[in-house]
Every structure is written in C-alpha cells, then in structure tokens.
Amino acid sequence: MAIKKVFKCAFSFSDSLAAVKDVNGKWGYINHAGEWVITPQFEMASRFKNGEAVVYVLTKPTKKNKIVLQKEKLIDKTGREIKK
C-alpha cells in the first residue's frame, strides 16, 4: 500500500496504525488512509502492540537549562497515556 504524504521516516503498520515522523521531526500515528490518528507530538514513537505503544516526550529543562530530559510514556490508540 502506498501513502501519498511525504514523511521523514515511518514504521510499518501494526494494530492498524503506523508511527511516522513529520517534516518538523515529531512522531505521530497514521491510519491506512494516511490520515493522522494521533497528531505528531512525540520525540520518538514505537509500533503498537496489543493496543499500546511506547513514546518519548520532552520534559521541562533543568533549572540551569543545560539538559532536556526525555520521558517514556505508554499510550493507547487514541494517544491517551496509560497509567500502569
């Protein structure tokens, strides 16, 4: 299946969604029609498995503004964080 939109990077489909990196460098998820299901907002995203995926988001910089940390989150197919 060919997707008409242009992305910087993409994973194969799993659980009917594919993680893709947009032209601004953020990751989100598209469906088989190439439509955004979860808008690009993550620093990195993994493939869905059993309705869950691991994503990374930036946290606030430290007080000295020297380090920006990434936080791992587990999300569902709507983009909502799953608390475990």
Secondary structure, 3 states (H helix, E strand, C coil): CCCCCCCCEECCCECCEEEEECCCCCEEEECCCCCEEEEEEECEECCCECCEEEEEEECCCCCCCCCCCEEEEEECCCCCECCC
